[in-house]
């Protein structure tokens, strides 16, 4: 089972991937692979920034306190995966859905479950299969014998954190059932609209290797994910640490995971992040990066305005996590790959050359002038 075997997997990336590890850890499994991203994003703490730029205008103590507690709690059950944890927290703070892609056994499902337990909110897990119907997700009408009427029985998507395992296993009509709820946080059934409670977040997983019996996600659905996080096997040292930690007991008691965030905490953090300052030059910088994906010769389909908005709000959340009340180009570069890697389509010629989206995105980031 992925939950028992996978407490692991720092992003052991190939050389062309941006290596931006957890802001809570200074060590890096592949320090030589860093491109356009600080090796230690935590280096600029609140105190150091305050000494250089003055004290933050916003009170970020709640954000810093809760992020530190969440990292510590999740770190009790996971080895590595620091970047994924931070990006998932950004998703929680901004209400952005996250797609986790990686081979089986590297803690995709486990991480989502542990993260959900740190939130004192409802959680449901939906295992997608080829025979699943839309009603299995959103719900269906059930005839009530007492009043001789049909009543709507809500499906498992009516929750706060929805973990969708192997999202590409379900057929297109079932995947399409997620379109409305992921974008508008509501379900319309029989002409009646049902609003979902705050917060609402979809964390989906998929396996890029085993493609038999799978259905590729349409571009419209991929565009609804804030991030697609590519995961890889742990390093040798991390795997040794995993085995040492679980050599006497491989079972995880999820009931022992402490709640870190309440709904009130998340509402306050969300409001704080919305007030993070972003200069006009940073806004133009984000727009230029997105525009370059639409005119690049090796990109068939560039990123949409939704990608620009995703970079904007995720960069603001990342700045808050780093203890800053303003956004710098570093935050934009940090999130750019994860925001755009699933939104662009390369030309057939580029794919035949073995070029992947990461190479093109890094090329664009290097080409666009950084605001000063």
Buried (B, 14 or more C-beta within 10 A) or exposed (E): EBBEBBBBBBBBBEEEBBBBBBBBBEEBBBEEBBBBBBBBBBEBBBEEBEEEEEEBEBEBEEBBEBBBBBBEBBBEBBBBBBBBBBBBBBBBBBBBBBBBBBBBBBBBBBBBBBBBBBBBBEBBBBEBBEEBEBBBBBBBEEEEEEEEEEEBEBBBBBBBBBBBBBBBBBBEEBBBBBEBBBBEBEBEBEEEEBEBEEBBBBBBBBBEEEEEEBBEBEEEBBBBBBBBBBBBBBBEEBBEBBEEBBEEEEEBEEEEBEEBBEBEBBEBBBEBBEEBBBEEEBBEBBBBBBBBBEEBEBBEEBBBEBBBBBBBBBBBBBBBBBBBBBBBBBBBBBBBBBBBBBBBBBBEEBEEEEBBBBBBBBBBBEEBEBBE
